Amino acid sequence: MKINLIRFLGLALIALSLLLNLIYPPMGSGTLHSDFSVPLIALNFVDNVQEAQAIFMENGVYQPHLAEAMDKGNYLDFVYIFTYTAFLILLLNHWYKNSNRSLWALGIVSTIGVMFFDIFENIQMLSLTASLPTHTIEGFIAPLKACSWLKWGLLSITFIFLTDALQHNNTLGKYTRLFIFFSAIMALIALFFRPMAQAYTFTVAIVFVLLIAYSFTNAFSKNLNNVR
């Protein structure tokens, strides 16, 4: 039953990701900094007021439909947040709850931290878009940037907590483990070199896909709470 729920949540994440991709402002829309091609990611890692405003402008003119699309995506993203949180917590329970309480506790705390900062990030983005017409968005930039970096960083840390279980499993599990470390390295690079931030977020998406695919393997079904 638990394994089926994990798989269901994984498929739900894929479906929600596809739906969000249709709702958020499309790639290339707005006037983005050269580091980015995806408006949502550009807003996640925005550095200043001018960058934030430009995301919702075309040919120097504010485009309300881009702000509306961002808002619709962010409202649905609350569902996505709770879905991936449940998925990660169930993975941690599946692998560690009865065998490695330290990793289980650290993973749970980290996952809840991701959820908290992701929710607050969404609130900041919704507040920012609501304030765009009055040009009073400066107070949202620093909190948004902080929440975004904390969310992405803690997510990479959560993934690293999962690698202990993956090293004992099949080929897909071992490749997933290696890719998690690669994604973590990308996170460190992006922290000091922002042009890599968007590429880093793509590696996070791939990690989720690999974890979901792995949950459908026989190896995943057999290693319930037996990781040491």
N, C-alpha and C positions, 0 to 999 in steps of 0.2 A: 504493500500500500504506500509506504513512504517513498520507495523508489519510483513508483508510478507518479506520485505527486511531484517529485523532483523533475521527472521527464516532462510532465504537463507544464510546469512552470518554465522549463527551458524552452519549450515550443511557444508558450505564451510570450516569452521575451523576444523571440524571433518575430512573431506576428506583430507585437507592439513596436518593435524597431522599424519594421517595414511601414507600418501605419504612420509612425512619427516622421519617417523620412518623406512621406507624402504631405504631411501637414506643415512642418517647419518651412521657413523660407528656403527655396531651392538653392542648390549649389550655384555660385556665380551671381546671385541676386544681390542687390545693394552695392555699396562701394566699400569693398573690404581692403584691409591692409594686405600688402603683398605676401605676408606670411600665411594667409588663409584663403581658402576657396569655399568654405562652408560657414554660413552666417552664424549658426549656433555656436560652433567652436570658436569663431572669432569673438563672439560676445563672452564666452567663457573665459577667454584669456585676454580680454581687452585691457589696454594700458592707460587710456585717458578718455576724456569726454569727447574729443574730436573723433577718435576711432569708433566709439559707441554710437555717436550720431550718424556717422557715415554708413554704418551697417544698414540703416533704414532709409538711406537716400540713394537716388539714382539721378545722374546729371545735376547734382547739387540741390535736388528737390526732395523734401521729406515724403516718404511713401507710406501712408497709414496702413495699407494692406500688408506690408512686411511686418509691421509691429503687431497687427492682428494675428498673422500667421504664427509669429513667435509666441504670442500669448496662448493661442490654441494648443500649440505643441507643448508649452510648459504646463498647462493644466492637465493634459493627458499624461505628461511625464511623471506626475505624482503617482499615477497607477503603475507606471514603469518602475519607479523607485521602490515601491512596496513589493513588486513582483521580484525584482532582482535581489532585494534584501532577503525575502523568504527563500529564494533559490540558494543563495550563499549560506544562509543559516542551516538549511536542511543538508547541504553538502557537508558542512562542518559537523553536524550531528551524526551524519552517516559514517564519517570516517573517524571522528575523534572522541565523541562524547563518553564512550565507555572504555576508551583505551589510552587517550592522551589528553587529560583534562587541561593541561597547561595550554596546549595549542588550541583546544576547543574554546577556552575562555578568552584567550588573546584574539582569536578569530572572530568571536561573537562581538567583543568590544570594538574591534576594528570595523566590522560590518555595520554596526549601529552608528559608529562615527561617520562612515560614508553616507548612510541614510540621512543623518542629521544635517551634514553640510550640503548634501544635494538638495534637501528640502529648503534650506535657507538660501542656497544659490538660486533656486527657482523663485523664491519670494523676492529676492533682490532684482532678478531680471524682470519680473512682473511689475515691480515698483518703478524700475527704470523706464520701461516702455510706457507706463502710464504718465510719466513725467516728461516724456519727449516733447510734446507740444508746447510745454512751458519752458523748456530748456533748463530745467532744474535737476539735472541727473548727476551732478558732480559727487554728491554724497553717497551714491550707490556704487561707484567704481571700485574703491578700495575694499569694501566688504565683499563685493562680488568676486573680485580677483582672489581674495584670501580664501573664500569658501570653495572656489573652483579648484585651486591648487591643493587645498586640504582634502577635498573629495577625491580627486584623481590620485593623490599620493597615498591616501589610506586604502584606496581600492587596489593599488599595486601591492601594498603590504598585505592585504587580505589574501590576494592571489598567492603570495609567497608562502603564507601559512598553509595553503593547500598542497604545496609541492612535496611535503613529506609523505603524503599519501600516494601521490602520483608516481613516486620513484619505485614503488613496489609493484607496479601494474604493467599492463601491456604496452605495446609500441606506441599507440596513440597517447596513452597516459604519459609516457616518458617524453614524447615530443611536445606535449602540452606543457610539461614541467619546464623543458628547455625554453619554450616560447615565453613562458611567464617570466623567466629570468631576463630574456631579451627585452620584454616589455618594460621591466623594471629599470634596465639600463637606459632605455629610451626615455623613461620618466626623468631620470637624473640629467640626461643631456638636455631635455626640454626645459628643465628648471633653470638652466644657465644659458640656454640658446633657444629662444622662443620660436624661431622658424621650424623647429622640430616638434612643436606642441601638437599640431594637427596629426602628424604622422604617428605620434605616440598614442593619441586617442584611437586611431585606427587599430593599433596593436591590442588595445584593451578590448575592442569589439571582437577581434579575432580570438582572444583568450576565452571570452564568453562562448563563442561558437564552438571552440574546441572542448570546453567543459561540458557543454550541452551534448555534443556528439559523443563524448566519452561516457556520459550517463546512460547511453543506450547500448553499451558494450556488456558482454558477459562478465568481464573482469570487474566492472563497477558493481554488478549485482552480487558478486561473490565476496567482496572485501568489506562487508558491513561491520563497522566497529572493530576491525581486526588490525588496525595500523598501530605499530609500536614505535 
